[in-house]
């Protein structure tokens, strides 16, 4: 008997703690689907999600991060047009100047009031939940 399961991924909301108002890092993807995204990627076989988050952050934004907390899991089967994924989203901090690398075409540092509109996947929902949590201390409700 064969089972099909969602593919595990991680997304890392990286706050730059050495800047006023702790802006976050987003990447502009160089591969489809195009647009802006929270740094992250697929969890490798034999790798913990925490290790995957640190690896993906280093690969995409060239920074070492400190994981602060596991924020939420997002698993809508339609969240990624390529395949059914589930994402474990972390909140992390970093210091320094991020640099685009790996599959990041460009990099941006954004505040709540200037987040780009062309976000990939369900990252608009994730960031909306994150900003609400950060500003009001209320975690997203499970629907």
Secondary structure, 3 states (H helix, E strand, C coil): CCCCCCEEEEEEEEEECCCCCCCEEEEEECCCCCCEEECEEECCCCCCHHHHHHHHHHHHHCCCCEEEEEEEEECCCCCCCCCCEEEEEEEEEECCCCCCCCCEEEEEEECHHHCCCCECCCHHHHHHHHHHHHHHCCCCCCC
